[in-house]
Amino acid sequence: MIWPFFFDSKLSRSEGRRVPRALSVKAPSLGEVAEAARRAGYRVEVDEKAKHPAHWFDYTGRVLVYTEERKTEVIRKIAGELLKVKSAGKKRR
């Protein structure tokens, strides 16, 4: 399970960010995280209504990634693609 707040640059590690600040982005959306996971080559399923127990007040949703890789490797690959997704979104505007 991959949660959007894993990549949020506004959060500290103790608040749930799972990647270094250099790989994090500002306010990643569920759609952006799902797109980044697809671009990284993973088969994904989006659960829009899910909320993390530590963030029970926020319906951020989650992305289910089907792979045999370690979660830390998956998160890093998705973070790299998420940077590209976010920068492509800025260029379109």
C-alpha positions as CSV (number, residue, x, y, z in Angstrom):
1,M,0.0,0.0,0.0
2,I,1.3,3.4,-1.0
3,W,-0.1,6.5,0.5
4,P,0.3,10.0,-1.0
5,F,1.7,11.5,2.2
6,F,4.7,9.2,1.8
7,F,5.9,11.8,-0.8
8,D,4.7,15.1,0.8
9,S,7.6,17.5,1.2
10,K,5.6,19.5,3.8
11,L,5.7,16.5,6.2
12,S,8.6,15.4,8.4
13,R,9.7,11.8,8.6
14,S,7.9,11.4,11.9
15,E,4.7,12.7,10.3
16,G,4.9,10.0,7.7
17,R,7.1,11.1,4.8
18,R,9.0,8.0,3.6
19,V,11.4,9.6,1.1
20,P,14.2,12.1,1.4
21,R,13.2,15.8,0.8
22,A,15.1,15.7,-2.5
23,L,12.6,13.0,-3.8
24,S,9.5,14.6,-2.2
25,V,6.9,16.9,-3.8
26,K,4.5,19.4,-2.5
27,A,1.0,18.0,-1.9
28,P,0.9,14.9,-4.1
29,S,-2.5,13.8,-5.2
30,L,-3.7,10.3,-5.4
31,G,-4.0,10.4,-9.1
32,E,-0.4,11.7,-9.4
33,V,0.9,8.9,-7.2
34,A,-1.0,6.3,-9.2
35,E,0.3,7.7,-12.5
36,A,3.8,7.7,-11.2
37,A,3.4,4.0,-10.1
38,R,2.2,3.1,-13.5
39,R,5.1,4.9,-15.2
40,A,7.5,3.0,-12.9
41,G,6.1,-0.2,-14.4
42,Y,3.8,-1.4,-11.6
43,R,0.3,-2.8,-11.9
44,V,-1.8,-0.6,-9.6
45,E,-5.2,-0.4,-8.1
46,V,-6.6,2.9,-6.6
47,D,-8.7,2.9,-3.4
48,E,-10.0,6.5,-3.2
49,K,-12.0,6.0,0.0
50,A,-9.2,4.6,2.2
51,K,-7.8,6.6,5.1
52,H,-4.6,5.8,7.0
53,P,-5.1,5.1,10.7
54,A,-2.5,7.8,11.6
55,H,-4.3,10.2,9.3
56,W,-7.9,9.1,10.1
57,F,-9.2,12.6,9.6
58,D,-8.1,12.8,6.0
59,Y,-9.5,10.8,3.1
60,T,-6.4,10.7,0.9
61,G,-6.9,7.3,-0.6
62,R,-4.2,4.8,-1.3
63,V,-2.6,3.0,-4.2
64,L,-2.2,-0.7,-4.1
65,V,1.0,-1.8,-6.0
66,Y,1.4,-5.5,-7.0
67,T,5.0,-6.5,-7.0
68,E,7.5,-8.8,-5.3
69,E,10.0,-6.0,-4.7
70,R,10.7,-4.5,-1.3
71,K,8.5,-1.6,-0.3
72,T,11.4,0.8,0.1
73,E,12.5,0.1,-3.4
74,V,9.0,0.6,-4.8
75,I,8.6,3.9,-2.9
76,R,11.9,5.2,-4.2
77,K,11.0,4.3,-7.8
78,I,7.6,5.9,-7.5
79,A,9.1,9.0,-6.0
80,G,11.5,9.4,-9.0
81,E,8.6,9.1,-11.4
82,L,6.4,11.4,-9.2
83,L,9.0,14.2,-9.7
84,K,8.6,13.8,-13.4
85,V,4.8,13.7,-13.2
86,K,4.7,16.9,-11.1
87,S,7.2,18.8,-13.4
88,A,5.2,17.8,-16.5
89,G,2.0,19.1,-14.8
90,K,3.7,22.5,-14.2
91,K,4.8,22.7,-17.8
92,R,1.3,22.3,-19.1
93,R,-0.1,25.2,-17.1
